[in-house]
């Protein structure tokens, strides 16, 4: 897919890389499946960078609009899953 990730240019290079890693984890959940722990690890790091619920909603909404992949649904499924489970979205 061709789209740009929603990033804040006030973030450091490391933070930008970590946010992109989170979005790539979401893509893998939809495209082939990903371990629950990987999704949650990247989400926890994302929340360190974007602690505000409002900002998270805005950024994730932009990502969903561009990609069609729901951050909310993916994280919800990962939180409900057991350790070792593979998260595969439809």
GULO-195408 format. One record per residue: chain; x, y, z of N, C-alpha, C in turn; residue number from 1. Coordinates in Angstrom, 2 decimals, padded with zeros to 5 digits. Example, Ala and Ser with C-alpha at 12.3 -4.5 7.8 and 13.67 -1.06 7.14 Angstrom:
// GULO-195408
<atom><cadena>A</cadena><n_px>013.19</n_px><n_py>-005.69</n_py><n_pz>007.80</n_pz><ca_px>012.30</ca_px><ca_py>-004.50</ca_py><ca_pz>007.80</ca_pz><c_px>013.20</c_px><c_py>-003.30</c_py><c_pz>007.80</c_pz><num>1</num></atom>
<atom><cadena>A</cadena><n_px>012.85</n_px><n_py>-002.25</n_py><n_pz>007.08</n_pz><ca_px>013.67</ca_px><ca_py>-001.06</ca_py><ca_pz>007.14</ca_pz><c_px>012.90</c_px><c_py>000.03</c_py><c_pz>007.87</c_pz><num>2</num></atom>
//
This chain:
// GULO-195408
<atom><cadena>A</cadena><n_px>000.84</n_px><n_py>-001.19</n_py><n_pz>000.00</n_pz><ca_px>000.00</ca_px><ca_py>000.00</ca_py><ca_pz>000.00</ca_pz><c_px>000.87</c_px><c_py>001.24</c_py><c_pz>000.00</c_pz><num>1</num></atom>
<atom><cadena>A</cadena><n_px>000.43</n_px><n_py>002.25</n_py><n_pz>-000.67</n_pz><ca_px>001.17</ca_px><ca_py>003.51</ca_py><ca_pz>-000.73</ca_pz><c_px>000.43</c_px><c_py>004.57</c_py><c_pz>000.09</c_pz><num>2</num></atom>
<atom><cadena>A</cadena><n_px>000.98</n_px><n_py>004.89</n_py><n_pz>001.24</n_pz><ca_px>000.48</ca_px><ca_py>005.99</ca_py><ca_pz>002.07</ca_pz><c_px>001.57</c_px><c_py>006.39</c_py><c_pz>003.03</c_pz><num>3</num></atom>
<atom><cadena>A</cadena><n_px>001.39</n_px><n_py>007.55</n_py><n_pz>003.63</n_pz><ca_px>002.37</ca_px><ca_py>008.03</ca_py><ca_pz>004.59</ca_pz><c_px>001.83</c_px><c_py>007.83</c_py><c_pz>006.00</c_pz><num>4</num></atom>
<atom><cadena>A</cadena><n_px>002.72</n_px><n_py>007.49</n_py><n_pz>006.90</n_pz><ca_px>002.31</ca_px><ca_py>007.32</ca_py><ca_pz>008.29</ca_pz><c_px>002.11</c_px><c_py>008.70</c_py><c_pz>008.93</c_pz><num>5</num></atom>
<atom><cadena>A</cadena><n_px>001.10</n_px><n_py>008.81</n_py><n_pz>009.79</n_pz><ca_px>000.91</ca_px><ca_py>010.09</ca_py><ca_pz>010.50</ca_pz><c_px>001.96</c_px><c_py>010.23</c_py><c_pz>011.60</c_pz><num>6</num></atom>
<atom><cadena>A</cadena><n_px>002.85</n_px><n_py>011.19</n_py><n_pz>011.44</n_pz><ca_px>003.88</ca_px><ca_py>011.42</ca_py><ca_pz>012.44</ca_pz><c_px>003.94</c_px><c_py>012.90</c_py><c_pz>012.79</c_pz><num>7</num></atom>
<atom><cadena>A</cadena><n_px>004.45</n_px><n_py>013.16</n_py><n_pz>013.96</n_pz><ca_px>004.62</ca_px><ca_py>014.53</ca_py><ca_pz>014.45</ca_pz><c_px>006.10</c_px><c_py>014.87</c_py><c_pz>014.30</c_pz><num>8</num></atom>
<atom><cadena>A</cadena><n_px>006.40</n_px><n_py>015.90</n_py><n_pz>013.56</n_pz><ca_px>007.80</ca_px><ca_py>016.23</ca_py><ca_pz>013.30</ca_pz><c_px>008.51</c_px><c_py>016.85</c_py><c_pz>014.50</c_pz><num>9</num></atom>
<atom><cadena>A</cadena><n_px>007.79</n_px><n_py>016.96</n_py><n_pz>015.62</n_pz><ca_px>008.43</ca_px><ca_py>017.38</ca_py><ca_pz>016.87</ca_pz><c_px>009.03</c_px><c_py>016.18</c_py><c_pz>017.60</c_pz><num>10</num></atom>
<atom><cadena>A</cadena><n_px>008.67</n_px><n_py>014.98</n_py><n_pz>017.16</n_pz><ca_px>009.24</ca_px><ca_py>013.79</ca_py><ca_pz>017.77</ca_pz><c_px>010.70</c_px><c_py>013.63</c_py><c_pz>017.37</c_pz><num>11</num></atom>
<atom><cadena>A</cadena><n_px>011.45</n_px><n_py>012.96</n_py><n_pz>018.21</n_pz><ca_px>012.84</ca_px><ca_py>012.65</ca_py><ca_pz>017.86</ca_pz><c_px>012.86</c_px><c_py>011.57</c_py><c_pz>016.78</c_pz><num>12</num></atom>
<atom><cadena>A</cadena><n_px>014.01</n_px><n_py>011.38</n_py><n_pz>016.17</n_pz><ca_px>014.14</ca_px><ca_py>010.34</ca_py><ca_pz>015.14</ca_pz><c_px>013.80</c_px><c_py>008.98</c_py><c_pz>015.73</c_pz><num>13</num></atom>
<atom><cadena>A</cadena><n_px>014.27</n_px><n_py>008.71</n_py><n_pz>016.94</n_pz><ca_px>013.98</ca_px><ca_py>007.43</ca_py><ca_pz>017.59</ca_pz><c_px>012.48</c_px><c_py>007.26</c_py><c_pz>017.81</c_pz><num>14</num></atom>
<atom><cadena>A</cadena><n_px>011.80</n_px><n_py>008.32</n_py><n_pz>018.24</n_pz><ca_px>010.36</ca_px><ca_py>008.24</ca_py><ca_pz>018.46</ca_pz><c_px>009.61</c_px><c_py>008.00</c_py><c_pz>017.14</c_pz><num>15</num></atom>
<atom><cadena>A</cadena><n_px>010.04</n_px><n_py>008.66</n_py><n_pz>016.08</n_pz><ca_px>009.41</ca_px><ca_py>008.46</ca_py><ca_pz>014.77</ca_pz><c_px>009.58</c_px><c_py>007.00</c_py><c_pz>014.34</c_pz><num>16</num></atom>
<atom><cadena>A</cadena><n_px>010.77</n_px><n_py>006.46</n_py><n_pz>014.50</n_pz><ca_px>011.03</ca_px><ca_py>005.06</ca_py><ca_pz>014.14</ca_pz><c_px>010.13</c_px><c_py>004.13</c_py><c_pz>014.97</c_pz><num>17</num></atom>
<atom><cadena>A</cadena><n_px>009.99</n_px><n_py>004.41</n_py><n_pz>016.26</n_pz><ca_px>009.17</ca_px><ca_py>003.56</ca_py><ca_pz>017.12</ca_pz><c_px>007.69</c_px><c_py>003.64</c_py><c_pz>016.77</c_pz><num>18</num></atom>
<atom><cadena>A</cadena><n_px>007.20</n_px><n_py>004.81</n_py><n_pz>016.40</n_pz><ca_px>005.80</ca_px><ca_py>004.94</ca_py><ca_pz>015.98</ca_pz><c_px>005.57</c_px><c_py>004.20</c_py><c_pz>014.66</c_pz><num>19</num></atom>
<atom><cadena>A</cadena><n_px>006.50</n_px><n_py>004.31</n_py><n_pz>013.74</n_pz><ca_px>006.39</ca_px><ca_py>003.58</ca_py><ca_pz>012.47</ca_pz><c_px>006.41</c_px><c_py>002.07</c_py><c_pz>012.74</c_pz><num>20</num></atom>
<atom><cadena>A</cadena><n_px>007.24</n_px><n_py>001.63</n_py><n_pz>013.67</n_pz><ca_px>007.28</ca_px><ca_py>000.21</ca_py><ca_pz>014.04</ca_pz><c_px>005.92</c_px><c_py>-000.24</c_py><c_pz>014.56</c_pz><num>21</num></atom>
<atom><cadena>A</cadena><n_px>005.26</n_px><n_py>000.60</n_py><n_pz>015.34</n_pz><ca_px>003.91</ca_px><ca_py>000.29</ca_py><ca_pz>015.84</ca_pz><c_px>002.93</c_px><c_py>000.14</c_py><c_pz>014.68</c_pz><num>22</num></atom>
<atom><cadena>A</cadena><n_px>002.95</n_px><n_py>001.08</n_py><n_pz>013.74</n_pz><ca_px>002.04</ca_px><ca_py>000.99</ca_py><ca_pz>012.60</ca_pz><c_px>002.34</c_px><c_py>-000.23</c_py><c_pz>011.74</c_pz><num>23</num></atom>
<atom><cadena>A</cadena><n_px>003.61</n_px><n_py>-000.57</n_py><n_pz>011.60</n_pz><ca_px>003.99</ca_px><ca_py>-001.77</ca_py><ca_pz>010.85</ca_pz><c_px>003.47</c_px><c_py>-003.03</c_py><c_pz>011.55</c_pz><num>24</num></atom>
<atom><cadena>A</cadena><n_px>003.46</n_px><n_py>-003.03</n_py><n_pz>012.87</n_pz><ca_px>002.92</ca_px><ca_py>-004.17</ca_py><ca_pz>013.63</ca_pz><c_px>001.42</c_px><c_py>-004.31</c_py><c_pz>013.35</c_pz><num>25</num></atom>
<atom><cadena>A</cadena><n_px>000.72</n_px><n_py>-003.18</n_py><n_pz>013.29</n_pz><ca_px>-000.71</ca_px><ca_py>-003.22</ca_py><ca_pz>012.96</ca_pz><c_px>-000.93</c_px><c_py>-003.77</c_py><c_pz>011.56</c_pz><num>26</num></atom>
<atom><cadena>A</cadena><n_px>-000.09</n_px><n_py>-003.36</n_py><n_pz>010.63</n_pz><ca_px>-000.20</ca_px><ca_py>-003.86</ca_py><ca_pz>009.26</ca_pz><c_px>-000.01</c_px><c_py>-005.37</c_py><c_pz>009.23</c_pz><num>27</num></atom>
<atom><cadena>A</cadena><n_px>000.98</n_px><n_py>-005.87</n_py><n_pz>009.97</n_pz><ca_px>001.22</ca_px><ca_py>-007.32</ca_py><ca_pz>010.00</ca_pz><c_px>000.04</c_px><c_py>-008.06</c_py><c_pz>010.59</c_pz><num>28</num></atom>
<atom><cadena>A</cadena><n_px>-000.63</n_px><n_py>-007.45</n_py><n_pz>011.59</n_pz><ca_px>-001.81</ca_px><ca_py>-008.09</ca_py><ca_pz>012.18</ca_pz><c_px>-002.89</c_px><c_py>-008.32</c_py><c_pz>011.12</c_pz><num>29</num></atom>
<atom><cadena>A</cadena><n_px>-003.01</n_px><n_py>-007.41</n_py><n_pz>010.20</n_pz><ca_px>-004.01</ca_px><ca_py>-007.55</ca_py><ca_pz>009.14</ca_pz><c_px>-003.52</c_px><c_py>-008.40</c_py><c_pz>007.97</c_pz><num>30</num></atom>
<atom><cadena>A</cadena><n_px>-002.26</n_px><n_py>-008.31</n_py><n_pz>007.66</n_pz><ca_px>-001.75</ca_px><ca_py>-008.94</ca_py><ca_pz>006.45</ca_pz><c_px>-001.34</c_px><c_py>-010.40</c_py><c_pz>006.63</c_pz><num>31</num></atom>
<atom><cadena>A</cadena><n_px>-000.74</n_px><n_py>-010.74</n_py><n_pz>007.79</n_pz><ca_px>-000.33</ca_px><ca_py>-012.14</ca_py><ca_pz>007.96</ca_pz><c_px>-000.44</c_px><c_py>-012.66</c_py><c_pz>009.38</c_pz><num>32</num></atom>
<atom><cadena>A</cadena><n_px>-000.62</n_px><n_py>-011.79</n_py><n_pz>010.34</n_pz><ca_px>-000.69</ca_px><ca_py>-012.21</ca_py><ca_pz>011.73</ca_pz><c_px>000.60</c_px><c_py>-011.85</c_py><c_pz>012.45</c_pz><num>33</num></atom>
<atom><cadena>A</cadena><n_px>000.47</n_px><n_py>-011.59</n_py><n_pz>013.75</n_pz><ca_px>001.61</ca_px><ca_py>-011.17</ca_py><ca_pz>014.57</ca_pz><c_px>001.37</c_px><c_py>-011.62</c_py><c_pz>016.00</c_pz><num>34</num></atom>
<atom><cadena>A</cadena><n_px>002.44</n_px><n_py>-011.93</n_py><n_pz>016.71</n_pz><ca_px>002.30</ca_px><ca_py>-012.37</ca_py><ca_pz>018.09</ca_pz><c_px>001.75</c_px><c_py>-011.25</c_py><c_pz>018.96</c_pz><num>35</num></atom>
<atom><cadena>A</cadena><n_px>000.90</n_px><n_py>-011.64</n_py><n_pz>019.89</n_pz><ca_px>000.27</ca_px><ca_py>-010.69</ca_py><ca_pz>020.81</ca_pz><c_px>001.32</c_px><c_py>-009.82</c_py><c_pz>021.51</c_pz><num>36</num></atom>
<atom><cadena>A</cadena><n_px>002.40</n_px><n_py>-010.45</n_py><n_pz>021.99</n_pz><ca_px>003.41</ca_px><ca_py>-009.71</ca_py><ca_pz>022.74</ca_pz><c_px>004.06</c_px><c_py>-008.61</c_py><c_pz>021.90</c_pz><num>37</num></atom>
<atom><cadena>A</cadena><n_px>004.25</n_px><n_py>-008.87</n_py><n_pz>020.62</n_pz><ca_px>004.86</ca_px><ca_py>-007.87</ca_py><ca_pz>019.73</ca_pz><c_px>003.92</c_px><c_py>-006.67</c_py><c_pz>019.56</c_pz><num>38</num></atom>
<atom><cadena>A</cadena><n_px>002.64</n_px><n_py>-006.96</n_py><n_pz>019.38</n_pz><ca_px>001.66</ca_px><ca_py>-005.87</ca_py><ca_pz>019.25</ca_pz><c_px>001.66</c_px><c_py>-005.03</c_py><c_pz>020.53</c_pz><num>39</num></atom>
<atom><cadena>A</cadena><n_px>001.59</n_px><n_py>-005.68</n_py><n_pz>021.68</n_pz><ca_px>001.51</ca_px><ca_py>-004.95</ca_py><ca_pz>022.94</ca_pz><c_px>002.79</c_px><c_py>-004.20</c_py><c_pz>023.25</c_pz><num>40</num></atom>
<atom><cadena>A</cadena><n_px>003.94</n_px><n_py>-004.78</n_py><n_pz>022.91</n_pz><ca_px>005.22</ca_px><ca_py>-004.09</ca_py><ca_pz>023.13</ca_pz><c_px>005.29</c_px><c_py>-002.81</c_py><c_pz>022.32</c_pz><num>41</num></atom>
<atom><cadena>A</cadena><n_px>004.92</n_px><n_py>-002.88</n_py><n_pz>021.05</n_pz><ca_px>004.98</ca_px><ca_py>-001.68</ca_py><ca_pz>020.20</ca_pz><c_px>003.92</c_px><c_py>-000.67</c_py><c_pz>020.63</c_pz><num>42</num></atom>
<atom><cadena>A</cadena><n_px>002.76</n_px><n_py>-001.16</n_py><n_pz>021.11</n_pz><ca_px>001.71</ca_px><ca_py>-000.24</ca_py><ca_pz>021.58</ca_pz><c_px>002.16</c_px><c_py>000.48</c_py><c_pz>022.85</c_pz><num>43</num></atom>
<atom><cadena>A</cadena><n_px>002.77</n_px><n_py>-000.24</n_py><n_pz>023.78</n_pz><ca_px>003.26</ca_px><ca_py>000.41</ca_py><ca_pz>025.01</ca_pz><c_px>004.26</c_px><c_py>001.51</c_py><c_pz>024.68</c_pz><num>44</num></atom>
<atom><cadena>A</cadena><n_px>005.14</n_px><n_py>001.25</n_py><n_pz>023.74</n_pz><ca_px>006.12</ca_px><ca_py>002.27</ca_py><ca_pz>023.34</ca_pz><c_px>005.41</c_px><c_py>003.45</c_py><c_pz>022.67</c_pz><num>45</num></atom>
<atom><cadena>A</cadena><n_px>004.44</n_px><n_py>003.16</n_py><n_pz>021.83</n_pz><ca_px>003.65</ca_px><ca_py>004.21</ca_py><ca_pz>021.18</ca_pz><c_px>003.00</c_px><c_py>005.10</c_py><c_pz>022.25</c_pz><num>46</num></atom>
<atom><cadena>A</cadena><n_px>002.45</n_px><n_py>004.48</n_py><n_pz>023.31</n_pz><ca_px>001.79</ca_px><ca_py>005.25</ca_py><ca_pz>024.37</ca_pz><c_px>002.79</c_px><c_py>006.09</c_py><c_pz>025.18</c_pz><num>47</num></atom>
<atom><cadena>A</cadena><n_px>004.05</n_px><n_py>005.70</n_py><n_pz>025.24</n_pz><ca_px>005.07</ca_px><ca_py>006.53</ca_py><ca_pz>025.88</ca_pz><c_px>005.29</c_px><c_py>007.80</c_py><c_pz>025.07</c_pz><num>48</num></atom>
<atom><cadena>A</cadena><n_px>005.21</n_px><n_py>007.67</n_py><n_pz>023.76</n_pz><ca_px>005.44</ca_px><ca_py>008.80</ca_py><ca_pz>022.86</ca_pz><c_px>004.19</c_px><c_py>009.66</c_py><c_pz>022.75</c_pz><num>49</num></atom>
<atom><cadena>A</cadena><n_px>003.03</n_px><n_py>009.00</n_py><n_pz>022.75</n_pz><ca_px>001.73</ca_px><ca_py>009.69</ca_py><ca_pz>022.59</ca_pz><c_px>000.85</c_px><c_py>009.34</c_py><c_pz>023.80</c_pz><num>50</num></atom>
<atom><cadena>A</cadena><n_px>001.11</n_px><n_py>009.95</n_py><n_pz>024.95</n_pz><ca_px>000.33</ca_px><ca_py>009.60</ca_py><ca_pz>026.14</ca_pz><c_px>-001.10</c_px><c_py>010.14</c_py><c_pz>026.15</c_pz><num>51</num></atom>
<atom><cadena>A</cadena><n_px>-001.36</n_px><n_py>011.18</n_py><n_pz>025.40</n_pz><ca_px>-002.68</ca_px><ca_py>011.80</ca_py><ca_pz>025.38</ca_pz><c_px>-003.67</c_px><c_py>010.95</c_py><c_pz>024.58</c_pz><num>52</num></atom>
<atom><cadena>A</cadena><n_px>-004.82</n_px><n_py>010.64</n_py><n_pz>025.20</n_pz><ca_px>-005.87</ca_px><ca_py>009.88</ca_py><ca_pz>024.51</ca_pz><c_px>-006.35</c_px><c_py>010.62</c_py><c_pz>023.28</c_pz><num>53</num></atom>
<atom><cadena>A</cadena><n_px>-006.51</n_px><n_py>011.93</n_py><n_pz>023.39</n_pz><ca_px>-007.00</ca_px><ca_py>012.73</ca_py><ca_pz>022.27</ca_pz><c_px>-006.02</c_px><c_py>012.68</c_py><c_pz>021.10</c_pz><num>54</num></atom>
<atom><cadena>A</cadena><n_px>-004.73</n_px><n_py>012.84</n_py><n_pz>021.40</n_pz><ca_px>-003.72</ca_px><ca_py>012.78</ca_py><ca_pz>020.34</ca_pz><c_px>-003.65</c_px><c_py>011.38</c_py><c_pz>019.74</c_pz><num>55</num></atom>
<atom><cadena>A</cadena><n_px>-003.74</n_px><n_py>010.36</n_py><n_pz>020.60</n_pz><ca_px>-003.74</ca_px><ca_py>008.97</ca_py><ca_pz>020.11</ca_pz><c_px>-004.91</c_px><c_py>008.75</c_py><c_pz>019.14</c_pz><num>56</num></atom>
<atom><cadena>A</cadena><n_px>-006.08</n_px><n_py>009.24</n_py><n_pz>019.53</n_pz><ca_px>-007.27</ca_px><ca_py>009.07</ca_py><ca_pz>018.70</ca_pz><c_px>-007.09</c_px><c_py>009.76</c_py><c_pz>017.34</c_pz><num>57</num></atom>
<atom><cadena>A</cadena><n_px>-006.49</n_px><n_py>010.94</n_py><n_pz>017.35</n_pz><ca_px>-006.26</ca_px><ca_py>011.69</ca_py><ca_pz>016.11</ca_pz><c_px>-005.28</c_px><c_py>010.95</c_py><c_pz>015.21</c_pz><num>58</num></atom>
<atom><cadena>A</cadena><n_px>-004.13</n_px><n_py>010.56</n_py><n_pz>015.78</n_pz><ca_px>-003.10</ca_px><ca_py>009.89</ca_py><ca_pz>014.98</ca_pz><c_px>-003.60</c_px><c_py>008.54</c_py><c_pz>014.46</c_pz><num>59</num></atom>
<atom><cadena>A</cadena><n_px>-004.23</n_px><n_py>007.77</n_py><n_pz>015.33</n_pz><ca_px>-004.72</ca_px><ca_py>006.45</ca_py><ca_pz>014.91</ca_pz><c_px>-005.87</c_px><c_py>006.58</c_py><c_pz>013.92</c_pz><num>60</num></atom>
<atom><cadena>A</cadena><n_px>-006.67</n_px><n_py>007.63</n_py><n_pz>014.07</n_pz><ca_px>-007.75</ca_px><ca_py>007.88</ca_py><ca_pz>013.10</ca_pz><c_px>-007.18</c_px><c_py>008.20</c_py><c_pz>011.72</c_pz><num>61</num></atom>
<atom><cadena>A</cadena><n_px>-006.12</n_px><n_py>008.98</n_py><n_pz>011.69</n_pz><ca_px>-005.46</ca_px><ca_py>009.30</ca_py><ca_pz>010.42</ca_pz><c_px>-004.89</c_px><c_py>008.03</c_py><c_pz>009.79</c_pz><num>62</num></atom>
<atom><cadena>A</cadena><n_px>-004.27</n_px><n_py>007.18</n_py><n_pz>010.62</n_pz><ca_px>-003.71</ca_px><ca_py>005.93</ca_py><ca_pz>010.11</ca_pz><c_px>-004.81</c_px><c_py>005.04</c_py><c_pz>009.54</c_pz><num>63</num></atom>
<atom><cadena>A</cadena><n_px>-005.91</n_px><n_py>004.93</n_py><n_pz>010.26</n_pz><ca_px>-007.02</ca_px><ca_py>004.08</ca_py><ca_pz>009.79</ca_pz><c_px>-007.63</c_px><c_py>004.62</c_py><c_pz>008.50</c_pz><num>64</num></atom>
<atom><cadena>A</cadena><n_px>-007.75</n_px><n_py>005.94</n_py><n_pz>008.41</n_pz><ca_px>-008.30</ca_px><ca_py>006.56</ca_py><ca_pz>007.20</ca_pz><c_px>-007.43</c_px><c_py>006.25</c_py><c_pz>005.98</c_pz><num>65</num></atom>
<atom><cadena>A</cadena><n_px>-006.12</n_px><n_py>006.29</n_py><n_pz>006.17</n_pz><ca_px>-005.20</ca_px><ca_py>006.06</ca_py><ca_pz>005.06</ca_pz><c_px>-005.03</c_px><c_py>004.57</c_py><c_pz>004.73</c_pz><num>66</num></atom>
<atom><cadena>A</cadena><n_px>-005.01</n_px><n_py>003.72</n_py><n_pz>005.77</n_pz><ca_px>-004.67</ca_px><ca_py>002.31</ca_py><ca_pz>005.57</ca_pz><c_px>-005.89</c_px><c_py>001.38</c_py><c_pz>005.56</c_pz><num>67</num></atom>
<atom><cadena>A</cadena><n_px>-006.94</n_px><n_py>001.79</n_py><n_pz>006.26</n_pz><ca_px>-008.09</ca_px><ca_py>000.91</ca_py><ca_pz>006.42</ca_pz><c_px>-007.93</c_px><c_py>-000.04</c_py><c_pz>007.60</c_pz><num>68</num></atom>
<atom><cadena>A</cadena><n_px>-006.82</n_px><n_py>000.07</n_py><n_pz>008.35</n_pz><ca_px>-006.53</ca_px><ca_py>-000.81</ca_py><ca_pz>009.48</ca_pz><c_px>-006.90</c_px><c_py>-000.12</c_py><c_pz>010.80</c_pz><num>69</num></atom>
<atom><cadena>A</cadena><n_px>-007.69</n_px><n_py>-000.78</n_py><n_pz>011.62</n_pz><ca_px>-008.15</ca_px><ca_py>-000.20</ca_py><ca_pz>012.87</ca_pz><c_px>-007.19</c_px><c_py>-000.48</c_py><c_pz>014.02</c_pz><num>70</num></atom>
<atom><cadena>A</cadena><n_px>-006.61</n_px><n_py>000.58</n_py><n_pz>014.54</n_pz><ca_px>-005.74</ca_px><ca_py>000.46</ca_py><ca_pz>015.71</ca_pz><c_px>-006.57</c_px><c_py>-000.01</c_py><c_pz>016.91</c_pz><num>71</num></atom>
<atom><cadena>A</cadena><n_px>-007.71</n_px><n_py>000.60</n_py><n_pz>017.10</n_pz><ca_px>-008.57</ca_px><ca_py>000.28</ca_py><ca_pz>018.25</ca_pz><c_px>-008.94</c_px><c_py>-001.19</c_py><c_pz>018.27</c_pz><num>72</num></atom>
<atom><cadena>A</cadena><n_px>-009.42</n_px><n_py>-001.72</n_py><n_pz>017.15</n_pz><ca_px>-009.84</ca_px><ca_py>-003.12</ca_py><ca_pz>017.09</ca_pz><c_px>-008.66</c_px><c_py>-004.08</c_py><c_pz>017.29</c_pz><num>73</num></atom>
<atom><cadena>A</cadena><n_px>-007.53</n_px><n_py>-003.73</n_py><n_pz>016.73</n_pz><ca_px>-006.35</ca_px><ca_py>-004.58</ca_py><ca_pz>016.86</ca_pz><c_px>-005.87</c_px><c_py>-004.64</c_py><c_pz>018.31</c_pz><num>74</num></atom>
<atom><cadena>A</cadena><n_px>-005.78</n_px><n_py>-003.49</n_py><n_pz>018.96</n_pz><ca_px>-005.32</ca_px><ca_py>-003.44</ca_py><ca_pz>020.36</ca_pz><c_px>-006.35</c_px><c_py>-004.12</c_py><c_pz>021.26</c_pz><num>75</num></atom>
<atom><cadena>A</cadena><n_px>-007.62</n_px><n_py>-003.92</n_py><n_pz>020.98</n_pz><ca_px>-008.67</ca_px><ca_py>-004.58</ca_py><ca_pz>021.76</ca_pz><c_px>-008.52</c_px><c_py>-006.09</c_py><c_pz>021.68</c_pz><num>76</num></atom>
<atom><cadena>A</cadena><n_px>-008.33</n_px><n_py>-006.61</n_py><n_pz>020.47</n_pz><ca_px>-008.16</ca_px><ca_py>-008.05</ca_py><ca_pz>020.29</ca_pz><c_px>-006.89</c_px><c_py>-008.54</c_py><c_pz>020.99</c_pz><num>77</num></atom>
<atom><cadena>A</cadena><n_px>-005.81</n_px><n_py>-007.78</n_py><n_pz>020.91</n_pz><ca_px>-004.56</ca_px><ca_py>-008.16</ca_py><ca_pz>021.56</ca_pz><c_px>-004.71</c_px><c_py>-008.19</c_py><c_pz>023.07</c_pz><num>78</num></atom>
<atom><cadena>A</cadena><n_px>-005.43</n_px><n_py>-007.24</n_py><n_pz>023.65</n_pz><ca_px>-005.63</ca_px><ca_py>-007.20</ca_py><ca_pz>025.09</ca_pz><c_px>-006.46</c_px><c_py>-008.39</c_py><c_pz>025.57</c_pz><num>79</num></atom>
<atom><cadena>A</cadena><n_px>-007.38</n_px><n_py>-008.86</n_py><n_pz>024.72</n_pz><ca_px>-008.25</ca_px><ca_py>-009.98</ca_py><ca_pz>025.08</ca_pz><c_px>-007.55</c_px><c_py>-011.32</c_py><c_pz>024.86</c_pz><num>80</num></atom>
<atom><cadena>A</cadena><n_px>-006.50</n_px><n_py>-011.34</n_py><n_pz>024.07</n_pz><ca_px>-005.80</ca_px><ca_py>-012.59</ca_py><ca_pz>023.72</ca_pz><c_px>-004.91</c_px><c_py>-013.04</c_py><c_pz>024.87</c_pz><num>81</num></atom>
<atom><cadena>A</cadena><n_px>-004.50</n_px><n_py>-014.29</n_py><n_pz>024.78</n_pz><ca_px>-003.60</ca_px><ca_py>-014.87</ca_py><ca_pz>025.77</ca_pz><c_px>-002.16</c_px><c_py>-014.75</c_py><c_pz>025.30</c_pz><num>82</num></atom>
<atom><cadena>A</cadena><n_px>-001.23</n_px><n_py>-014.83</n_py><n_pz>026.22</n_pz><ca_px>000.20</ca_px><ca_py>-014.80</ca_py><ca_pz>025.87</ca_pz><c_px>000.48</c_px><c_py>-015.92</c_py><c_pz>024.88</c_pz><num>83</num></atom>
<atom><cadena>A</cadena><n_px>001.25</n_px><n_py>-015.61</n_py><n_pz>023.86</n_pz><ca_px>001.60</ca_px><ca_py>-016.59</ca_py><ca_pz>022.84</ca_pz><c_px>000.62</c_px><c_py>-016.65</c_py><c_pz>021.68</c_pz><num>84</num></atom>
<atom><cadena>A</cadena><n_px>-000.53</n_px><n_py>-016.02</n_py><n_pz>021.81</n_pz><ca_px>-001.52</ca_px><ca_py>-016.02</ca_py><ca_pz>020.73</ca_pz><c_px>-001.02</c_px><c_py>-015.19</c_py><c_pz>019.55</c_pz><num>85</num></atom>
<atom><cadena>A</cadena><n_px>-001.49</n_px><n_py>-015.56</n_py><n_pz>018.37</n_pz><ca_px>-001.23</ca_px><ca_py>-014.80</ca_py><ca_pz>017.16</ca_pz><c_px>-002.46</c_px><c_py>-013.93</c_py><c_pz>016.89</c_pz><num>86</num></atom>
<atom><cadena>A</cadena><n_px>-002.23</n_px><n_py>-012.65</n_py><n_pz>016.67</n_pz><ca_px>-003.31</ca_px><ca_py>-011.72</ca_py><ca_pz>016.37</ca_pz><c_px>-003.43</c_px><c_py>-011.65</c_py><c_pz>014.85</c_pz><num>87</num></atom>
<atom><cadena>A</cadena><n_px>-004.59</n_px><n_py>-012.03</n_py><n_pz>014.34</n_pz><ca_px>-004.85</ca_px><ca_py>-011.98</ca_py><ca_pz>012.89</ca_pz><c_px>-006.17</c_px><c_py>-011.26</c_py><c_pz>012.70</c_pz><num>88</num></atom>
<atom><cadena>A</cadena><n_px>-006.09</n_px><n_py>-010.09</n_py><n_pz>012.08</n_pz><ca_px>-007.28</ca_px><ca_py>-009.27</ca_py><ca_pz>011.84</ca_pz><c_px>-007.85</c_px><c_py>-009.55</c_py><c_pz>010.46</c_pz><num>89</num></atom>
<atom><cadena>A</cadena><n_px>-009.13</n_px><n_py>-009.24</n_py><n_pz>010.31</n_pz><ca_px>-009.80</ca_px><ca_py>-009.42</ca_py><ca_pz>009.01</ca_pz><c_px>-010.15</c_px><c_py>-008.09</c_py><c_pz>008.42</c_pz><num>90</num></atom>
//
